[in-house]
Amino acid sequence: MLQGTLNRLVNAAILLVAVLVLNFTLIHIAPGDPVEAIVGEMGGATPEMIAQMRAQYGLDQPFIVQIGTYLGNVLTGDLGMSTYYSRPVTGLIAERIGATLLLVVTALLVALILGTVLGVFSARKRRSVLSHLVTVIALAGFSAPVFWVGIMLILLLSVSIPLLPISGMTSSSADLTGIAHVLDVLHHLVLPALTLATIYLAFYSRLSRASMLEVLGSDYIRTARAKGLPQRMVIYKHALRNAILPVVTFAGLQFGQLISGAVLVETVFAWPGLGTLAFESILRRDTPTLLGILFFSSMMVVVMNLLTDVVYRLVDPRIQAR
Amino acid sequence: MTDTTLAAPKPVSPSTQAWRMFRQNHAAVLGLAILLAIIVISLAGPFIYTVAPREMVWMPLTPPGQSEYVLGTDYLGRDLLAGLINGGRVTLAVGFTAALITVAIGITVGALAGFFGGRVDNLLMRVTEFFQVLPNLLFAMVVVMLFGADLLNISIAIGIVSWTSTARLTRAEFMRIREMDFVKAERSIGAANGRLIWKVILPNAAPPLIVVSALSIGTAILFEAGLSFLGLSDPNTTSWGRMIGDNRPYILDSPWGVTFPGLCIFLTVLAISLIGDGMNDAFNPKLRER
C-alpha cells in the first residue's frame, strides 16, 4: 500500500519533469526567440541592448546549462518572468488560480451529479422520453463547440432575457463585501459553469448510462432482485456503487480536458482565471507565461489523477486488497 | 428464362453486412447525407458562389435578408455566406489531416505496445500517460504559437495531443487478439512480426478502430475551431472558428456572425457523431439495445 503510493508519487514527479523538458525543448527549437519579440514590442533596440537582454535571460548559455537552470528554477517555484507584465509568472498564476478552480470544480460537480442522475434514470427507464432526451443531449453536447455554446447562452440568458451578467467575475460598479460579494460572484459564475458543464454532462450521462445498463444486467443484480430486495435498494446500494466506478475514473482522467475547456469558456466570459491569462499571453506573445500555465495545469492534472486514485479506493474497497 | 430453383443465399462479406446494418440506422444515414452535403458545398461552393470572403462588400453588421448578401455581413462588412462556404474548406482540411495524424500515431503506438508487451509496452504506455497528462488545448496553443499558425502545424499540434485514446484502444484489441488461435497458427508457420501486426491482427481489430477514427475527425474539427477561435489560425484564411472569434465582440449588434459559423461546426460534428454511432451499431449488433 505504502509502496504503491510511493511509486505513484515518483511516477508523477517524473511526468512533471518530462513536461518541463518538453516545454524547454520546444522553445529552444522554435523559430524566433523571446528577445526578438520584446525588441519588436519596444520598436527596435541597439545590438548592445539585445546582447544584454540575452545575457539577462541566460539565452547566451549552452542548451544543457539553460535547461539545468530552468529545472532548478522551477523546483524553487520560479517559472520565469512574464515578458508582458515584467513580473514573475508564479505570482500571475497565483492571482488567477482561485478563479479557475472555482469555475472548474463547480462545472465538474454539476456535470458529475447531474450526469450520473440523468444516466441512472435513463438506464432504468430505457424506453422513456427522458431516456431519449438524455441521448439527444449527450449527442448535442459532444458536437457543439463549447465556446459557441457559451456565446449562445449569453445571447439567450443575458441579452434576450437579461437574467445573468455577460462577463467578468464581479460587478465592477458596486464595491461589495461579505455575503453580498459572494452572491455577486455566484451570480457571475452561473453561466460560465453551466457552459463548461455541458460537454462533461454529455460525457457523464452517456458513460453512467452505459455503465449502469451493464451492471443492471449482471448476475449479482439478478440475485439481489431474486432475494426480494426493494428496487430502490437494488439500484442505489448494489448497482450504482459499481456503476459509478468508471465514471469516477474518467472524471479524474478527463481533468486535463476540463482545463482545456476552461481556457475557452474563460475567454468567452472574460472570467479572470488562468484560461483568460493564457489567451492574453497568446495575443501578447508572452511565452514564459503560457509555458508556466501549461506546466501548472499539468501539475493540477497529475494531482487530480492521484486524488482520483484515492477516491477510487474509497468507493471500491476491493482495490486495497490487491 | 426465370430461375425456378431456390437460390442458396449468397455469402455476404462482413463489410456488406455492416453496411446493411448501417443503412437501417436512419440517424446515421442522415449524418452521412449532411456530411457529404457539407463536403460538396465546401469543395464546389467557392466556384459557384464567387463573392470574396475576405473583402468588404456591404455595410458592416447587416442582418440576414436585407441585402443581396443573403446571410448579411460581419463587423468589417464581409459577406457571411462567402465566409461560411470558404471557411468549411479549412475546417474540413484540418479536421481530416489532424485525424489522420491522430490515427497513425495512435494505431502504431498501440499496436507495438499490445503486440510486444513487456518492456516495449511499459515504455510506450509511459509515453502515452505523459501525453494524457498534458492539457491538450494548452499544449497545442504553445506549439502553434511557437511554430506558426499554418494548416500543417495546426494539424500536427492537434494530432500529437489527441492520439492517446486511440493508442489505448488499439493496445487492448491487440492484446486480446494476439492470444487467439488463428494468430498462433500464423506464428507457428513462421510469419514475421510485421506480417502478424499489420496483416493478421490489425484487420481483425479494425471495426472499433474505424469507429474511433471517424469520431476523431469530429474531435479534431472541434479542436481546430477552438484554436482558431482563440486567434491561432492562419490569419490569411477564413475558418468557422475564426469567424466566431472575430465577430464575438459584436454579438450585441449582430448575433448572426457568431451564430451561423457555430451552427456549421455543430452540424458537421453532429453528422460525424451520428455516422460514428451508426458504424458502432453496425459493427456490434449486440450493443444495439443500449
Boltz contact constraints between the chains, C-beta under 6 A:
constraints:
  - contact:
      token1: [A, 15]
      token2: [B, 130]
      max_distance: 6.0
  - contact:
      token1: [A, 15]
      token2: [B, 133]
      max_distance: 6.0
  - contact:
      token1: [A, 18]
      token2: [B, 130]
      max_distance: 6.0
  - contact:
      token1: [A, 26]
      token2: [B, 146]
      max_distance: 6.0
  - contact:
      token1: [A, 30]
      token2: [B, 146]
      max_distance: 6.0
  - contact:
      token1: [A, 30]
      token2: [B, 147]
      max_distance: 6.0
  - contact:
      token1: [A, 139]
      token2: [B, 273]
      max_distance: 6.0
  - contact:
      token1: [A, 142]
      token2: [B, 273]
      max_distance: 6.0
  - contact:
      token1: [A, 143]
      token2: [B, 266]
      max_distance: 6.0
  - contact:
      token1: [A, 143]
      token2: [B, 269]
      max_distance: 6.0
  - contact:
      token1: [A, 143]
      token2: [B, 270]
      max_distance: 6.0
  - contact:
      token1: [A, 143]
      token2: [B, 273]
      max_distance: 6.0
  - contact:
      token1: [A, 144]
      token2: [B, 266]
      max_distance: 6.0
  - contact:
      token1: [A, 145]
      token2: [B, 222]
      max_distance: 6.0
  - contact:
      token1: [A, 145]
      token2: [B, 225]
      max_distance: 6.0
  - contact:
      token1: [A, 145]
      token2: [B, 265]
      max_distance: 6.0
  - contact:
      token1: [A, 147]
      token2: [B, 229]
      max_distance: 6.0
  - contact:
      token1: [A, 148]
      token2: [B, 262]
      max_distance: 6.0
  - contact:
      token1: [A, 151]
      token2: [B, 258]
      max_distance: 6.0
  - contact:
      token1: [A, 155]
      token2: [B, 255]
      max_distance: 6.0
  - contact:
      token1: [A, 210]
      token2: [B, 290]
      max_distance: 6.0
  - contact:
      token1: [A, 213]
      token2: [B, 290]
      max_distance: 6.0
  - contact:
      token1: [A, 256]
      token2: [B, 135]
      max_distance: 6.0
  - contact:
      token1: [A, 259]
      token2: [B, 135]
      max_distance: 6.0
  - contact:
      token1: [A, 260]
      token2: [B, 135]
      max_distance: 6.0
  - contact:
      token1: [A, 260]
      token2: [B, 136]
      max_distance: 6.0
  - contact:
      token1: [A, 260]
      token2: [B, 137]
      max_distance: 6.0
  - contact:
      token1: [A, 263]
      token2: [B, 137]
      max_distance: 6.0
  - contact:
      token1: [A, 264]
      token2: [B, 226]
      max_distance: 6.0
  - contact:
      token1: [A, 279]
      token2: [B, 230]
      max_distance: 6.0
  - contact:
      token1: [A, 282]
      token2: [B, 145]
      max_distance: 6.0
  - contact:
      token1: [A, 290]
      token2: [B, 142]
      max_distance: 6.0
  - contact:
      token1: [A, 294]
      token2: [B, 138]
      max_distance: 6.0
  - contact:
      token1: [A, 294]
      token2: [B, 142]
      max_distance: 6.0
  - contact:
      token1: [A, 297]
      token2: [B, 135]
      max_distance: 6.0
  - contact:
      token1: [A, 297]
      token2: [B, 138]
      max_distance: 6.0
  - contact:
      token1: [A, 298]
      token2: [B, 133]
      max_distance: 6.0
  - contact:
      token1: [A, 298]
      token2: [B, 134]
      max_distance: 6.0
  - contact:
      token1: [A, 301]
      token2: [B, 133]
      max_distance: 6.0
  - contact:
      token1: [A, 302]
      token2: [B, 133]
      max_distance: 6.0
